[in-house]
């Protein structure tokens, strides 16, 4: 596979690793890229499975590749984003100081591994804050789409699952995909903040937004991208006119963006033809345009609001660090 990075796929809540089968088949057969899909323990029917268990499963997949000298690109969907962000800890290349000497993040040393995580692709997900569990930014309150069942220890979806995840699939395909959903451990969603990590600050990232998303509104996704950029992250942003699961409803367009991202991360073409912007007209560029005022509100306002939030977080962290060392 010509020494291209391995793509490590992390699914979201309730989802098995098989949700990525369509895009993995295209990436392997058409683009000759090695792909590994992680099974998250929190979706295997064990209510005691934790975020740490999910993170350990992802770290093993990444470590198995980097220890063999292969670089890795992490691809994560929805809840899987907190796992994907956190797994980067210790696997990114050392940063360079102003004097040209490399430095490692605290606790980032992983010994003799020769490969690194060189990029992150998030799909309808979020940028994780170090020290926060998945539900902490929501103040521990689940959205109207699912509820806490303390008796079983699982998160229960309370709206039709097709509407939640797959409203743009055919009826038969949606029925099959709904049948593949698994119980989701509450423990993984509400606990484990001590293991989370803002890996998106260590590597460049691409974000695939989902315009018709009923689970995570696209305006929230755009604000998330703006926040990450406001905090200094490198983020390329694309969107698809899909539900929460573009890897099932538009696998070809999703793969197009992934290949474009791989080329950006590596600086090399994947196959004979580079993935160029505009080859797939289903891929949207969420950028405000001066000659299209509507885009100022559709894209510009959420991105600017997110940017402001990101700057506020930086100021808060700066103030907290000053107070800590008083």
C-alpha positions as CSV (number, residue, x, y, z in Angstrom):
1,X,0.0,0.0,0.0
2,X,2.9,2.3,-0.8
3,X,3.6,3.3,2.8
4,X,0.5,5.5,3.0
5,X,-0.9,6.0,6.5
6,X,-3.3,3.4,8.0
7,X,-6.8,4.8,8.5
8,X,-8.1,3.9,11.9
9,X,-11.9,4.2,12.1
10,X,-13.7,4.8,15.4
11,X,-17.5,4.5,15.3
12,X,-20.0,6.6,17.3
13,X,-22.4,5.6,20.1
14,X,-24.6,2.6,19.5
15,X,-22.7,1.8,16.3
16,X,-20.7,-1.3,15.5
17,X,-17.5,-1.1,13.5
18,X,-19.4,-2.5,10.5
19,X,-21.0,0.9,10.0
20,X,-17.9,1.9,8.0
21,X,-18.0,-1.1,5.7
22,X,-19.0,0.8,2.6
23,X,-16.3,3.5,2.8
24,X,-13.7,1.0,3.9
25,X,-14.4,-1.2,0.9
26,X,-14.0,1.8,-1.5
27,X,-10.8,3.0,0.2
28,X,-9.2,-0.4,0.1
29,X,-10.3,-1.6,-3.3
30,X,-10.3,1.7,-5.2
31,X,-7.5,3.7,-3.4
32,X,-5.4,0.9,-1.9
33,X,-5.4,2.4,1.6
34,X,-5.2,0.2,4.7
35,X,-8.2,0.5,7.0
36,X,-8.9,-0.7,10.5
37,X,-12.2,-0.3,12.2
38,X,-12.3,-0.3,16.0
39,X,-15.0,-2.1,18.0
40,X,-15.8,0.1,21.0
41,X,-16.4,-2.0,24.2
42,X,-19.1,0.4,25.3
43,X,-21.3,-0.9,22.4
44,X,-20.8,-4.6,23.1
45,X,-23.7,-5.0,25.6
46,X,-21.7,-4.4,28.8
47,X,-23.1,-1.6,31.0
48,X,-19.8,-1.4,32.9
49,X,-17.8,-0.7,29.8
50,X,-16.2,2.7,30.2
51,X,-14.7,5.5,28.1
52,X,-11.3,4.2,29.3
53,X,-12.1,0.8,27.8
54,X,-13.0,2.5,24.5
55,X,-9.9,4.5,24.5
56,X,-7.7,1.4,25.3
57,X,-9.3,-0.4,22.3
58,X,-8.5,2.6,20.0
59,X,-5.0,3.0,21.4
60,X,-4.2,-0.7,20.7
61,X,-5.3,-0.2,17.1
62,X,-3.1,2.9,16.7
63,X,-0.1,1.4,18.6
64,X,-0.2,-1.8,16.5
65,X,0.4,0.3,13.5
66,X,2.9,2.9,14.8
67,X,5.0,0.2,16.5
68,X,5.5,-1.2,13.0
69,X,6.6,2.2,11.6
70,X,3.3,3.1,10.0
71,X,1.7,6.5,10.3
72,X,-1.9,6.7,11.2
73,X,-4.9,8.9,10.4
74,X,-7.7,8.7,12.9
75,X,-11.3,8.9,11.6
76,X,-14.1,9.3,14.1
77,X,-17.8,9.8,14.1
78,X,-20.1,11.4,16.7
79,X,-19.3,10.1,20.2
80,X,-16.3,8.4,18.7
81,X,-14.8,11.9,18.3
82,X,-13.9,12.1,22.0
83,X,-12.1,8.7,21.6
84,X,-10.4,9.8,18.4
85,X,-9.2,13.1,19.9
86,X,-8.0,11.4,23.1
87,X,-6.2,8.6,21.4
88,X,-3.8,11.0,19.7
89,X,-2.1,11.7,23.0
90,X,1.5,10.5,22.8
91,X,1.3,9.5,19.1
92,X,1.6,12.9,17.4
93,X,5.0,14.1,16.2
94,X,6.8,16.3,18.7
95,X,6.2,20.0,18.3
96,X,9.0,22.3,17.3
97,X,10.0,25.2,19.5
98,X,11.0,28.6,18.2
99,X,14.6,27.5,18.5
100,X,14.0,24.4,16.4
101,X,14.3,21.9,19.2
102,X,11.5,19.4,19.6
103,X,9.3,19.1,22.7
104,X,6.8,16.5,23.9
105,X,3.6,17.1,25.7
106,X,3.5,16.1,29.3
107,X,2.9,12.3,29.6
108,X,3.2,12.0,25.8
109,X,6.2,9.7,25.5
110,X,5.4,6.3,24.1
111,X,8.9,4.8,23.9
112,X,10.3,3.4,20.7
113,X,7.3,3.8,18.4
114,X,8.4,5.1,15.0
115,X,5.1,5.8,13.4
116,X,2.8,8.7,14.4
117,X,-0.7,10.0,14.2
118,X,-0.5,12.6,11.5
119,X,-4.1,13.7,11.1
120,X,-7.7,13.6,12.4
121,X,-10.9,13.4,10.4
122,X,-14.1,14.1,12.4
123,X,-17.6,13.3,11.0
124,X,-20.5,15.1,12.6
125,X,-18.6,15.2,15.9
126,X,-16.8,17.6,18.2
127,X,-13.4,18.8,19.3
128,X,-12.7,17.4,22.8
129,X,-11.5,19.4,25.8
130,X,-8.9,17.8,28.0
131,X,-10.4,16.7,31.3
132,X,-14.0,16.7,30.2
133,X,-16.2,13.6,29.7
134,X,-18.5,13.4,26.7
135,X,-21.6,14.7,28.5
136,X,-19.8,17.4,30.5
137,X,-20.2,20.1,27.9
138,X,-24.0,19.4,28.0
139,X,-24.0,19.7,31.8
140,X,-24.9,16.0,32.1
141,X,-28.3,16.5,30.4
142,X,-29.1,14.2,27.5
143,X,-30.8,15.7,24.4
144,X,-34.4,14.9,23.6
145,X,-33.4,12.1,21.3
146,X,-32.3,9.7,24.0
147,X,-32.7,9.1,27.7
148,X,-30.8,7.6,30.7
149,X,-31.9,4.2,31.8
150,X,-30.2,3.7,35.2
151,X,-31.9,0.3,35.7
152,X,-30.1,-1.2,32.6
153,X,-27.1,1.1,32.5
154,X,-27.7,1.9,28.9
155,X,-28.6,5.1,26.9
156,X,-31.9,4.5,25.2
157,X,-32.9,6.2,21.9
158,X,-36.5,7.6,22.3
159,X,-37.2,8.7,18.7
160,X,-37.3,6.4,15.6
161,X,-33.7,5.4,15.0
162,X,-34.1,5.9,11.2
163,X,-35.1,9.5,11.9
164,X,-32.1,9.9,14.3
165,X,-29.4,8.4,12.1
166,X,-30.6,7.3,8.6
167,X,-33.5,9.3,7.3
168,X,-31.8,9.6,3.9
169,X,-31.3,5.9,3.4
170,X,-33.8,3.7,1.5
171,X,-36.4,2.0,3.8
172,X,-34.8,-1.4,3.4
173,X,-31.2,-0.2,4.0
174,X,-32.3,1.9,7.0
175,X,-34.1,-1.1,8.5
176,X,-31.0,-3.2,8.1
177,X,-28.7,-0.5,9.6
178,X,-31.1,0.1,12.5
179,X,-31.0,-3.7,13.2
180,X,-27.2,-3.4,13.6
181,X,-27.3,-0.8,16.3
182,X,-26.0,-1.9,19.7
183,X,-26.7,-1.0,23.4
184,X,-24.7,2.0,24.5
185,X,-23.1,2.1,27.9
186,X,-24.0,5.2,30.0
187,X,-20.7,4.9,31.9
188,X,-18.8,5.7,28.7
189,X,-20.8,8.8,28.1
190,X,-20.9,10.3,31.6
191,X,-17.6,9.3,33.1
192,X,-13.9,9.2,32.2
193,X,-13.0,12.9,31.8
194,X,-9.6,12.3,33.4
195,X,-8.7,10.3,30.3
196,X,-9.9,12.8,27.6
197,X,-7.4,14.8,25.6
198,X,-7.5,17.7,23.1
199,X,-5.6,15.8,20.4
200,X,-6.9,18.2,17.7
201,X,-4.3,20.7,19.0
202,X,-1.5,18.3,18.2
203,X,-2.3,17.4,14.5
204,X,-4.1,19.0,11.6
205,X,-7.8,18.0,11.2
206,X,-10.5,17.8,8.6
207,X,-14.2,18.1,9.5
208,X,-17.0,16.5,7.6
209,X,-20.3,18.3,8.4
210,X,-23.7,16.9,7.9
211,X,-26.3,19.5,6.7
212,X,-29.5,17.4,7.3
213,X,-28.3,16.1,10.7
214,X,-31.2,15.5,13.2
215,X,-28.8,14.3,15.9
216,X,-26.2,17.1,15.9
217,X,-27.5,20.3,14.2
218,X,-25.2,21.6,11.5
219,X,-25.1,25.0,13.0
220,X,-23.6,23.5,16.2
221,X,-21.1,21.7,14.0
222,X,-20.1,25.0,12.3
223,X,-19.7,26.7,15.7
224,X,-17.5,23.8,16.8
225,X,-15.2,24.3,13.8
226,X,-15.0,28.0,14.5
227,X,-14.1,27.3,18.1
228,X,-11.3,25.0,17.1
229,X,-9.9,27.5,14.7
230,X,-10.2,30.3,17.3
231,X,-8.0,28.2,19.6
232,X,-5.3,27.8,17.0
233,X,-6.2,24.5,15.4
234,X,-5.7,23.7,11.7
235,X,-9.1,22.7,10.4
236,X,-10.3,22.0,6.8
237,X,-14.1,22.0,6.7
238,X,-16.3,20.2,4.2
239,X,-20.1,19.4,4.3
240,X,-22.4,16.9,2.8
241,X,-26.2,17.2,2.3
242,X,-26.8,14.1,4.5
243,X,-28.1,12.7,7.7
244,X,-25.9,12.0,10.7
245,X,-24.3,9.0,8.8
246,X,-22.8,10.2,5.5
247,X,-20.6,7.1,5.3
248,X,-23.8,5.1,4.6
249,X,-26.0,7.5,2.5
250,X,-23.2,9.0,0.5
251,X,-20.1,6.7,0.8
252,X,-18.5,7.9,-2.5
253,X,-18.6,11.6,-1.6
254,X,-17.4,10.8,2.0
255,X,-14.5,8.8,0.5
256,X,-13.7,11.7,-1.8
257,X,-13.2,14.0,1.2
258,X,-11.2,11.4,3.1
259,X,-8.9,10.9,0.1
260,X,-8.5,14.6,-0.2
261,X,-7.6,14.8,3.5
262,X,-5.1,11.9,3.2
263,X,-3.4,13.8,0.3
264,X,-3.3,17.0,2.4
265,X,-1.8,15.2,5.5
266,X,0.8,13.4,3.4
267,X,1.6,15.8,0.6
268,X,1.2,12.9,-1.9
269,X,-1.3,11.8,-4.4
270,X,-3.4,8.8,-3.6
271,X,-3.5,6.8,-6.8
272,X,-3.1,8.2,-10.3
273,X,-5.5,11.1,-9.9
274,X,-5.5,13.5,-7.0
275,X,-8.7,14.2,-5.1
276,X,-9.3,17.8,-6.3
277,X,-11.9,20.2,-5.0
278,X,-14.9,20.3,-7.2
279,X,-14.7,16.7,-8.6
280,X,-17.7,15.7,-6.6
281,X,-20.5,18.4,-6.6
282,X,-22.0,16.8,-3.5
283,X,-19.2,18.2,-1.4
284,X,-20.0,21.6,-0.1
285,X,-17.5,24.2,1.0
286,X,-19.0,26.0,4.0
287,X,-17.3,29.4,3.4
288,X,-18.9,32.8,3.5
289,X,-18.7,34.7,0.2
290,X,-18.8,38.5,-0.1
291,X,-21.1,38.4,-3.1
292,X,-23.6,36.0,-1.5
293,X,-24.9,37.8,1.7
294,X,-26.9,34.8,2.8
295,X,-23.7,32.8,3.3
296,X,-22.6,35.4,5.9
297,X,-25.4,34.2,8.2
298,X,-25.4,30.5,7.0
299,X,-21.7,30.0,7.5
300,X,-20.1,33.2,8.7
301,X,-22.1,33.8,11.8
302,X,-21.8,30.3,13.3
303,X,-18.1,30.2,12.5
304,X,-17.5,33.7,14.0
305,X,-19.5,32.8,17.2
306,X,-17.5,29.6,17.5
307,X,-14.3,31.6,17.0
308,X,-15.3,34.0,19.8
309,X,-16.0,31.0,22.1
310,X,-12.6,29.5,21.3
311,X,-10.9,32.8,22.2
312,X,-12.8,33.0,25.4
313,X,-11.7,29.5,26.3
314,X,-8.1,30.5,25.7
315,X,-8.5,33.6,27.9
316,X,-10.1,31.5,30.6
317,X,-7.3,28.9,30.5
318,X,-4.7,31.7,30.6
319,X,-6.4,33.3,33.6
320,X,-6.7,29.9,35.4
321,X,-3.0,29.2,34.9
322,X,-2.1,32.6,36.3
323,X,-4.3,32.0,39.4
324,X,-2.8,28.5,39.8
325,X,0.7,29.8,40.1
326,X,-0.1,32.8,42.4
